[in-house]
Each structure stands twice: as C-alpha cells, then as structure tokens.
Amino acid sequence: MKHELADFLDPLGLGAWIYHREVNSTNDLALSWAQHGALDWSLVLADSQTAGRGRFDREWVTRPKSSLAISLVLRPLHQEKAHLPRFTALAALGLIRALHRVDLVGQIKWPNDVLVNGKKVAGVLVEAEWQAEDVSALVVGMGVNVSPEAVPDGLRYPATSVEAELSHSINRWTLLADILREMMALRRVLPDQAFIDAWNTSLAFRGQWIDVRRRGEIVESLRVLGITSEGCLSLQNEMGERVELLEGEIVMPGR
C-alpha cells in the first residue's frame, strides 16, 4: 500500500507523509506530530479510524477501503494568521475542485461540510497547536465518503458518497492527490479577496432561508447572504437585520 501511495503523494512535494491501516484519530496523530516539529504540509492518512471526530466531538466513522481519512499539518505564514477561519474552507474548496474534475458539483454547508446534491459527502475539522498566544500549527482534518459503504445509518443530516453520486467506482488515491493539489493552489490566494469570492461561489443555500442553531439549542430561521472577509456567515433575520455568525450550525433548509 505504501508503495502505491508513494506514486501519488511523492510528486506533490509534501513536508512528509505517514500512512496507517488503522488509527484512533488522524487529527490526534497530526497534533502530536506538530508538537514534535512536523513540517508544513505533513500528512497523516489512515485506511480506517476507530475514534474519528467532527465538530462538537461528534463521531466520524471511517470504514476500511471506503473513505479518505486525512489530517494535514499546516504552519500558517504571518500573512495567513489573520485569516485562520479560512483554513476550514481551504480543505472544503480543495475537495470541491477535485470533485469538479470528475463532473460532480460540490457546495460548502457552512462552516465545515461539503455537500453533493444536497447530501453530505465530507466534513472538515481544524484544530490548532499554540505556543503562548501564537498559533504554531494548524491540523486540518478531513473525512470523505468515497464508496457507499462509508455512509453509516442514522445520521443527523442526509449523507452520500462520491461513488454513489457518480454511479461508478474511482481510485481513492487519485482523488486524494487532486484534493492536495487544489489545496496547494488555493493556499496561494488564501489571504486575498479572491479566496472569499471562491468560498461564496461554492456556498450552499445562498439566498435561501435556513434553520440555524446558535447560542446552544436556540434555532432561528435566517436567510443566507454570504461569507464575510472574517469567515463569518452573513445572514438576514425576518426583520431585515443582518446577523453575522462565526460559530453555529445549519440544521436544515428552511422555507
């Protein structure tokens, strides 16, 4: 397996990469690696995870030979540190552009999910390693449902897989290499308005009314306006007032 992966990953110029057949969490391994000096663009990937997680410590199931479970160690440059919320979109947009290569249209369900045909195909979790008050590294974790076997039952939000939407199988490692190439290209414009423009172009539910959970369990109906330069979701309430969220959750499409 490592020899096969090398054909896809070595040409990318990553800081380093490590493959595991099974781990508890690729993010946990990447955070530990970051603490011990992992280079920018160091990658941890696994065939399966037993304790993968998403936002709010929700479980993310990764079954063998069915998904991509990856975590990247990224060392933010000085000009990137003012834009840390954009790193979640960096991974999501990388996947969306990779999916475009196989004629699938992906959208970002703010803040950290990727949808295809309105169903969740991937999730992103970004965690930080701090030194005093300075971010020394970010770990950008992403799980992608590649085959139908990757999609468990009883999820909070409708889910799908890349292959289910394509109606044919694909090579997981080709998709992985494409995601990483697109992320590398996008990172060059991460501090620029062009990055926010790309985020807004791929934003799900833009112009629609949706249900948003914020401040604990309070759910409000709001209309999606777009993403601000700070990475906030800009919305409008029923009185016409603008609301900006840096944290929260889209529950389901509203009216």
N, C-alpha and C positions, 0 to 999 in steps of 0.2 A: 504493500500500500504506500509506503513512504517513497519508494522509487517512482511510482505512478504520480504521486502528488508533486514530486520534485520537478517533473516535466512541466507542470502547470504553474508552480509557485516560484521556482528559482529564477525564471526570466523577469520577474516583476521587480526585483531589487528590494525586497523586504529587508527589514533590520535583521530578522531571523524568523524561523517558524518551527513549531513543535506540534506533532500530531499524537493524539491518544485514542485508543479504541474506546475507552470509557472513562469518564471523569465524573466527579460530583458537579462541578461548575467550571466552565471555561473562564468566566469572569474572575472567580476566586484565584485560579491559577495565574491569570494575567496580572491581577493586582499584586500577587506575591512576586511575580517576575519583575514588575515595575519597581517594586521596593528594592529589588536586588540589581537594578541597573539595566533592565531591558531597553534596547534601542527603540527609537521612533520606528513605527510600522513593524513591530514584532507581533507575530500572530500565534495564537493558540487555537487549535481546532480539534474537534473530537467527533467520533462517529456516533456516540451516544452520551447523554448526561443523565445522572440519577437525581441531581438536585439543582437543575437549572431554574432560573427565576426571572420574572419580569418585574414590572413596576408594582409597588405596594407588596413586594415579596410574594407575588403570585407564582405558582409553579409553572414552569415551561417544560413540557415533556419533549424529550429528544430520543426518538427510537432509532435503533441501528439501521444504517443504509437507507434512510428515508428523508434526512434533513441536512441542513447545514447548521452547525453549532460553532460559532467563531467568536473570538474576542481579540481585538487589536489594542496594543499599547501605543498610544499616540502622545508625543511630547509637544504640547502647544507652544508655538512660537510667540514671541512678545506681542505681535500684532493680532494673534488669534485669541489671546487670553481675555480680551474684552468681549468675545463672542462665543463663550463656551456653550450656550444652548444650541448653537448651530451644529455641534458635532453629532447630535442625535439625527438631525436631518441629513448630515453628510452620509451616514450609513444608509438611511432610507432612500435618498436620492441615488446613491450608488446602485442599490438593488433595482430601483425603478428604471434606471438607464440600462442596466444589464437585461432586464426583462424586455425592454423595447427591442433588443437585438433578436428576440425570439417572437416578436409581434404580440406581446402582451402589454397592456396599459395598466400601470400601477398608479396608486394615489396614496398620499400620506394622510392617515387618520391621526390628526394631532393628538398627542405630541410624538408618538413613537411607534405607531403601527403602519404597516403597508398593506393596502387593500388591492385586490384584483376582482373586478366585477362585484364590488361591494362587500367582499368577504376577506377576512384577514389571512394573509399568506406569510407574514413575518412580523417580528417585533424587535425593538432595539432597546437596550438598557445601557446607559452610560454612567460610569462610576469614576470618582476622582481619587487620586493619591495626592495628599497635601504635604508640603513641607512648610511648617509655620503657617503663614497666611497666603502662601503661594501654591498654585497648582503645579505640581511637578510632572504629572502624567494623567492622562485620561485612559480608561479602559472602555472601549466601545464594543459592546457585545451585541450579537445579532443571531436570532434563530430564524431559519427559513424553512417552511414546509415544502419539500421538493416533491415527494411522492404522496399519493393518497393515504398511505399507511401512517404518515406523520401526523395526521389530524385526529386528535382524540375526541371522544364523545363528551357531551355535557359542558361545552364551553360557554362563556358569558357572551360571546359575540360570534356570529357566523364565521366559519373558517373554511379554507380551501388549501389547495397545494398547487404548485407550478404545473405539475404534470396533469392534474385534473383539469386545469383550465386550458392546457394545450391539447389534451386528448392523446398525448404520446409521451414517451419517456425522454429524458435528457441526461447528459453527463453532469453530475453534481459539481465536479471539479472545474469543468468549463464555466459553469455559472459562477462559481467562487472566484475564479481568475478574472472574469468580466466585472464582477462587483468591485474587486480590489482596484482594477484599472480605472474604473469610473470614479471611485472614491479619490484616488490619487489625482485625477484630473480636476475634480470638483474642489479639492482642498486648495488648489492654487488660487481660487477666487473666493474662498470662504469668508474673508473679511469684507468683501465687496457687496454692493447692492445687487450685482448680478446673481449672487447666491440666493438672496432673499427672493428675487424675481423667479428663480428656478423653483424654489420652495413653494411660492404662491401658485405657480403654473400647475404643480402636481398636488395641490391641496384639495383633499376631499371635502365635499359639502359646501363649497364656496357659494355664497348667495342663498343657501338654504337655511331653514330653521331646524335646529337640532336641540336635543336634550343634553345639558352639560351638568355634571356633578362637580360642585366646588364647595369649599367650606364644610368638609365632612360629607354628610349624606344629603345635603340640600341640592335638589335638581331644579334647574331653570331652563326655560325654553328661550333660546337665543339664536340670532341669525349670524352666520359666519361671514365676516368681511375679508379677512386675510391674515397674513403673518406680518408683524412689525419687525423693524430692524433689530429689536432686542430679542426676537424669537418668541414673543408673546402671541397668543391667538387673540385677534381683534374681533369683537362681536358687537351686536346691537341688541338691546333689550326691547320689549314691547312698547316702551315709552319713547323709543328713538334714541336712548342714551347709549354711548359707546362704553363697552366693557373690555378690559384687556386682562388676559389670564396668562401667567407664567406657569401655573400648576393647575391641574384639573383633569377631567376625563370626559370625553364624549361618550354618552351612554348608548344612544341610538339616534337615527334620523328622526327629527320631529315632524312638523307639518310641512 
